[in-house]
Amino acid sequence: MVYISGGTFMMGSPNDEEGVNYQQSHQHQVTVPTFYAGKYPITQAQWQAVMGNHPSRFQGEKRPVENVSWDDAVEFCGKLSLQTGKKYRLLSEAEWEYACRAGTTTPFHFGETITPELVNYKGYGRYANAPTGLSREQTTDVGSFPPNAFGLCDMHGNVLEWCSDTWHEDWNGAPTDGSSWETGRRDVRVLRGGSWFDTALTCRSAYRVRVCVGHRFQLIGFRVALVFA
C-alpha cells in the first residue's frame, strides 16, 4: 500500500483534450482526503491467498487478477478486511483519478501521450503524435512499467479497474469531497484506467466506462484502498 497525501485537484478532462466526451468533460474541483492505495492492481497470488481460486484467463502469480466482477471485488475487500483486521475497500472514482494523475493535468500521468514501452495497451491505437508499437494482447506482471509520481504502477493499461461509484453519464451533482457517489443505479459501476485490450485514448487519466456489477471480463481487475486511521 502507498500513502497518498490528500489534496485538491480538477477532476475530468478539459474540453480541448483529444478524445474527450461529455462523460469526462464536466471538470470540477474535488478535495480528496488522505488514504492508502495499492501500489499495483490485486495480483493472482493475492487473490488466491484470500479467495482460494483462480478466475484469470492469463495465468501468472504476479499478473493482475482478471475476470472478476464488481461483486467479486467487493467480496475480496470484505474477506481481506476480516483476515487482517484492517478496512480495505475499492477506490472511489475521485480517489482513483487523483491517485492516477499524481499532481499532473495532462491526458496521462506520463505527459501528453504514452507508448507501449510505458504502458500495456494496443500499441497500434496511438494517441496524439506517439509512434505505434507492440500490442501484447494479454496482461503483464504488475510493476513491469514505470510508476507515477505517487509510486503507483499500472494506472494506465494492463487491466481496467473497478471503482466503488455507481455510474452517472456525467459529473453534474457528483460529490466534491472524494467520496463514492452512491445514488442512482446500484447495478452499474465505474471502471477506470484502460487495459491491454484498449487503445491509448481509452487509457487516459479521465477516461471512464461502465459495466454491470455481475459481469466478468478478461480485461477487468481492481486495486484496493486502505481506510486511513
C-alpha positions in Angstrom: 0.0 0.0 0.0 1.2 3.5 -0.8 0.4 6.6 1.3 -1.5 9.1 -0.8 -1.5 12.6 0.8 -4.8 14.3 0.4 -5.3 17.4 -1.8 -7.5 19.3 -4.2 -7.5 18.7 -8.0 -9.5 19.3 -11.1 -11.3 16.0 -11.9 -12.1 15.3 -15.6 -10.8 16.4 -19.0 -10.6 19.9 -20.3 -12.8 20.4 -23.3 -9.9 20.7 -25.7 -8.3 17.3 -24.7 -8.1 14.9 -27.6 -10.8 12.2 -27.3 -12.8 13.9 -24.6 -16.6 13.4 -24.5 -19.4 14.7 -22.3 -18.9 11.8 -19.8 -15.5 13.2 -18.9 -15.7 16.9 -19.7 -17.6 18.3 -16.7 -14.4 19.4 -15.0 -14.9 20.1 -11.3 -12.8 20.7 -8.2 -12.6 17.8 -5.8 -10.8 17.6 -2.4 -9.6 14.1 -1.6 -8.7 13.1 2.0 -5.5 11.2 2.7 -5.7 7.4 2.1 -3.6 4.4 1.1 -3.8 2.9 -2.4 -2.5 -0.4 -3.6 0.8 0.1 -5.5 -0.4 -2.5 -8.0 -3.7 -4.0 -9.1 -4.5 -7.1 -7.0 -2.4 -10.0 -8.3 -3.5 -13.5 -8.9 -1.3 -14.7 -5.9 -3.1 -12.2 -3.6 -6.5 -13.3 -4.9 -5.7 -16.9 -4.4 -4.5 -16.3 -0.9 -7.8 -14.6 0.1 -10.4 -16.2 -2.2 -8.9 -19.7 -2.8 -9.5 -19.8 -6.6 -8.0 -18.8 -10.0 -10.5 -16.9 -12.2 -8.0 -15.4 -14.6 -7.5 -16.3 -18.2 -3.9 -15.1 -18.4 -2.2 -17.2 -15.6 0.7 -15.9 -13.6 1.1 -15.2 -9.9 2.4 -11.6 -10.5 -0.2 -10.8 -13.2 -3.3 -8.9 -12.2 -6.3 -10.9 -11.4 -9.0 -10.5 -14.1 -12.3 -12.0 -14.9 -13.6 -10.6 -11.6 -16.9 -8.8 -11.3 -17.6 -5.7 -9.1 -19.4 -8.0 -6.7 -16.3 -10.3 -6.6 -14.0 -7.4 -5.9 -16.2 -6.1 -3.0 -16.3 -9.7 -1.6 -12.4 -9.8 -1.8 -12.2 -6.5 0.2 -14.5 -7.8 2.8 -12.6 -11.1 3.3 -9.2 -9.3 3.3 -10.6 -6.9 6.0 -11.6 -9.8 8.1 -8.3 -11.6 7.7 -6.2 -8.5 8.5 -8.3 -6.6 10.9 -7.9 -3.5 8.7 -10.6 -1.9 6.5 -10.0 -2.4 2.8 -12.3 -1.2 0.0 -12.4 -0.2 -3.6 -11.2 3.3 -4.5 -13.8 5.9 -5.2 -13.7 7.3 -8.7 -12.3 10.6 -7.5 -9.6 8.9 -5.4 -8.7 6.8 -8.4 -8.2 9.8 -10.8 -6.4 11.8 -8.1 -4.1 8.9 -7.5 -3.6 8.3 -11.2 -2.8 11.9 -12.0 -0.3 12.3 -9.1 -0.4 16.1 -9.5 -0.4 16.1 -13.3 -3.0 17.8 -15.6 -2.0 16.1 -18.8 -4.0 13.3 -20.5 -1.7 10.7 -18.9 0.5 11.0 -15.8 3.4 10.4 -18.2 2.5 13.5 -20.1 0.7 14.3 -23.3 0.8 10.8 -24.7 2.0 7.2 -24.0 3.9 4.5 -25.9 3.9 0.7 -25.5 7.3 1.0 -23.7 5.4 2.8 -20.9 2.0 1.1 -20.8 0.4 -2.3 -21.7 -2.2 -1.3 -24.3 -3.0 -1.9 -28.0 0.1 -0.3 -29.5 -1.4 0.4 -32.9 -4.0 2.7 -31.2 -1.8 5.7 -30.7 -2.7 9.0 -29.1 -1.5 12.4 -30.3 1.8 12.1 -32.1 3.1 9.0 -30.4 4.5 6.2 -32.6 2.7 2.9 -32.9 4.2 -0.1 -31.3 3.8 -3.6 -29.7 0.3 -4.9 -28.9 0.9 -7.7 -26.3 -2.7 -9.0 -26.4 -2.6 -10.1 -22.7 -1.8 -8.9 -19.3 1.7 -8.4 -18.0 3.2 -8.8 -14.5 2.3 -5.8 -12.3 5.1 -3.3 -11.9 6.5 -4.1 -15.4 6.3 -0.4 -16.3 7.4 2.8 -14.6 5.3 4.2 -11.7 3.7 7.6 -11.5 4.9 10.3 -9.1 3.0 8.8 -6.2 4.7 5.4 -6.8 1.7 3.7 -8.2 2.1 1.3 -11.2 -0.3 0.2 -14.0 -2.7 3.1 -13.5 -2.8 3.2 -17.3 -3.4 0.0 -19.2 -3.0 -3.7 -18.2 -6.4 -4.1 -16.6 -9.4 -1.8 -16.2 -10.0 -1.2 -12.5 -13.3 -1.3 -10.7 -14.2 1.8 -8.6 -16.9 1.9 -5.9 -19.1 4.5 -7.5 -22.4 4.0 -9.3 -22.4 5.1 -12.9 -23.7 8.5 -14.0 -23.5 9.9 -17.5 -21.6 13.0 -16.3 -20.5 14.5 -13.0 -23.3 17.0 -12.5 -24.1 16.7 -8.8 -21.1 14.5 -8.1 -19.5 14.6 -4.6 -16.7 17.1 -4.2 -15.2 15.5 -1.1 -13.6 12.5 -2.7 -16.3 10.1 -1.5 -18.0 7.4 -3.6 -21.1 8.5 -5.5 -23.8 6.1 -4.3 -27.1 7.5 -5.8 -28.7 6.2 -8.9 -28.4 2.7 -10.4 -26.5 0.5 -8.0 -26.2 -2.4 -10.5 -23.9 -0.4 -12.8 -20.4 0.7 -11.6 -17.4 2.7 -12.9 -14.2 1.3 -14.4 -11.0 3.3 -14.9 -7.6 3.1 -16.5 -7.9 1.2 -19.7 -6.4 -2.3 -20.4 -4.3 -4.4 -22.6 -7.3 -4.6 -24.9 -7.8 -0.9 -25.2 -6.2 1.9 -27.3 -4.2 4.7 -25.8 -7.2 7.1 -26.0 -9.1 5.0 -23.5 -6.2 4.8 -21.1 -6.3 8.5 -20.3 -6.5 9.7 -16.7 -10.0 11.0 -17.1 -11.5 8.2 -19.2 -14.3 6.3 -17.7 -16.6 3.4 -18.7 -19.5 1.5 -17.1 -20.2 -2.3 -16.6 -22.9 -4.1 -14.7 -21.8 -5.4 -11.2 -22.1 -9.0 -12.1 -20.2 -9.1 -15.3 -16.7 -10.6 -15.6 -14.2 -9.9 -18.4 -10.6 -10.9 -19.0 -9.7 -7.2 -19.1 -11.1 -6.2 -15.8 -9.4 -6.2 -12.4 -9.1 -3.8 -9.5 -6.9 -2.4 -6.8 -7.7 -1.6 -3.2 -7.7 1.3 -0.8 -7.0 1.1 2.9 -9.0 3.4 5.1 -6.7 5.9 6.7 -6.5 5.9 10.5 
